[in-house]
Amino acid sequence: MDIQALRAFEDNYIWLLRAGRRVVAVDPGDEAPVLDYLAKEDAGLAAILLTHHHGDHTGGVAGLLARHPVPVFGPAGETIAGVTVPLREGDPVALPGFQDHFRVIDVPGHTRGHIAYYGHGALFCGDTLFGCGCGRLFEGTAEQMWTSLCKLAALPADTLVYCAHEYTQSNVRFAAAVEPGNAALLARAGRVAQLRADRQSTVPFTLAEERQTNPFLRSGEAEVTAAAERHCGARLAGAAEVFAVLREWKNDFRQ
């Protein structure tokens, strides 16, 4: 299975899984780049995978189905037009024509019914986990998002994370405000800056790197806790509370 990225809108990624001439589109917010790819590559759409209901992830579904009537996998906990295979935690996902299978992880927080797909060393997590960051809490609670991030952080360290936005550079700046003494983070900041200067993607990245540099996954670390307590001016009673403060801090962070 080959994994390729298509750019959409300002900073979205539409991920394409390819096996031979069969293609699966993950979170196609816009049908145009997918249709262009299929035409240029003489490939056929086999299925669509959706992580949550936001329009920049689902807006291209109807246009794709008009030309390619394929199964659409998506979260059972959300109402999304076109979904034919609703999925919940632990469900297996067998893609038509692919030997590779995925399993579903429920990751509420960004939205109430958000799901992720994990298999064969790859994680498609939509807007839950970003490079050095995490999604905003539009519908879920901080506690839900913290639990969801802990699930993802528990996957193997060499897992490649395919998130849905190019946010890493701005997230690194916030992370540096939280953990200015983190040597791994400073090294990552340099790599990310060079990639963006060369107009290259920072995605995918490994969970190992996130564990070392992502303040949201590091909410239990002493330096991160101390920074969150200084920011809010109060003692915090554990990693979940630290995470909640970090998420609010990031909402208002000015770079």
N, C-alpha and C positions, 0 to 999 in steps of 0.2 A: 504494500500500500504506500503510495506517494502522497504527501501532504503539501499543498501549495496555497499561497495566500493571494487573494484579490483585494484591492483597496476599494473602499466605498465611502462616500461622503467625505468628511474632513479627516477622520482618524479611525474609521471602522476597518476591521478585517472580516472578510468572508472566507472561511477556510474550505478548501476543496480536498476531499479524499478521493484518490484515483487508483483504480485497479484496472489495467488494460484501457479499454475505451469507456469504462463505466465511471461516473463521477457522482459523489455525494456532496451536497452543499450544506455547510453549517452556518446557520444564522444569516440567510441572505436578505439583508435589509433592502437591497436593490437588485432587481432581476437583470439589469442591463449588462453588468460586467460578467455575470454567469453565462448569459446567453451568448455574449461575444466570445467567451472562452470556449464554450461548447462548439460554436460554429468554426472557430479557427482550428481547433484541435480535432474536429470531426469526432466528437465524443458525445455520449448520451447521458442524460441525467438519470440516476438510479434511485435516489431518495433525497429527502431534505431532513436535516436535524435542527431542531429549535431548542434553545435553552430557556427562553422566557418571552413574554408577550410584547415587549417594547417595539415600536415601529421600525427603529433602525436595525432590528434583527429579523423582523417578519414582513417588512413592506414589500419584498420581492416575491413572496410565496405565490400570490394569485397570478402574477405574470408568468412565473415559471410553470405553474400547473396548467395554464392555458395552452402551453406548447408541449409540456411533458407531464402527463398524468401519472405521478409517482406517489409512493407512500410518503407521508409526512409524519415524522416522529416529534413529539413535543410533550411538555409537562401536563400531567393529568390535572394538576391543581390550578390551571389557568385556562381561560377561554380564549382560544386562538383559532381563527377561521382557517380551515384547510387541514387541521391536524386529523390524521386517520389512525394513528397509533399512540394513544395517551400512555405516558410512562410515569412510574413512581420508583422510589428507592429500591435498588436491587434488581430491577427488571433487566433482562438481557436484551441487547439490541443486535439483531442479525441483519446486516445490510445486504440487499439483493445483489448477488453476483460477487460478493466479497467473502473471503475466508475469515477476515478479521471480525471479531465480535467485541462489543462494548457492554459495559454495565452502567446503570444509571445511579447517580448520587443526588439525593435531595439536598439542595443548598439554599434554603430560603434566607432572605435578608434584603438583597437588592429589590427583589419582588417576592411575593408570598410563596409562589410555586416554582421558583427558579430551580432548574436541574443542571447537572453536569454529566458529561459522558467520559468514561475512563476505560482504556484498554490498550494493550500492546505498547505500554510505555508512554501513551499520549493522553492528555487531559484537555478536553474542550469545556471551558468553564464560563463562557459568556462574560457577564459583568460581575462575577463574584470575586475572583482573584485577578489582580493586574500585576505587571512588573513593578515590584516595590510598593504595591498599593492594594486597594480593594474597592468594591463598588459602593456607591452611596446607598443609604437606607431609604428607599422611596416608599416601600410598603412594609417591610419586615422590621424587626427590632434589632438593637445592638446585640442582645443575647443570642438571637437566632443567627445573625451573621458570624458571631464569634464561634458558635458551634459548627457552622458550615465551614469556616476556614480551618478549624481544627481537624475536621474530616479530611479536607484536601491536604493539609500539612502532614497527615499520617500516611499518605501514599509514599511509594518508594522514592528515595532521594533523586534518582536519575530520571524521574518522570518529566517529560517535556510538556510545558504548559502553553496551550494555545488559547490565549484570551482574545477578546473581541475588539480591543482598542489599543492604539499606540499612545499610551500614557506614561511610559516608563520614565522619561526624562523629567517631567514635572513631578512625578512621584518621588524620584530620587532626591529632589530638592527638599521636599517635606521630610523625607527620612533623615536627611542630614541635619535638619533642625532638631529632630528628636534624638538622634544618636551621632553627634559630631565626632565622637571618638571611635567609631566603628571602622576599622581598617578595611574590612571586606567591602563595606559600603562605599568608602572613598575610592577603592579600586574599581568598583562597578560604575561609579559615577564617571570615571575617566573613560571606560569602555563605551558606556552609553553615549557620552558626548561625542566620541569619535564616530560611532555608528550613525548618529543623527546628522553630524556634519557631512558625512558621506551619503546621506539620504538612504540609509539602510535601516531595516527593521530591527527592533530590539526583541522581537518575539519570534520563535518560542524561547523560553528560558527554563532552567531546571528548578525543581522544588528545593534542591540543595542550596541553590543560590538565594532563593526566597527566604529560607530558614535563617540564613546568615545576614540578610540585608533588609528584609521587609518588616518595618516596625509593627505592622498589624499582626503578623505571625509571631512577633517577638514580644508580645504584650506581657509575658511572664518574666522577661529579663529585667534585672535590677536597674540598669541604666534607662531603659524605656519607661519603667514604672516611675522612676524619679523624675523624668522629664514630664510625664503626664501629671504627676502630683504638683510639680512647680507650675504647670500651665493652669491647672484648675484651682490651685490653692487649697487643696484638701488631701487628706489621706485616702487611699483607695484600697478596697478590700479584696483585691484579687485581679487576675488577668482579664476577666470579662469586664470589670469596671474600667480597667486601664484601656482596654480596647474601645469602650464607649467614649471615653474622653478623647482618645486619639482620633476617632472618626469625626467627632464634633470639631476638633481642632483643625483637621484637614479641610472640613467644609469651609472654614473661614480663612484658611492659610493664604497669604499673599506672598508671591514669590519675588 
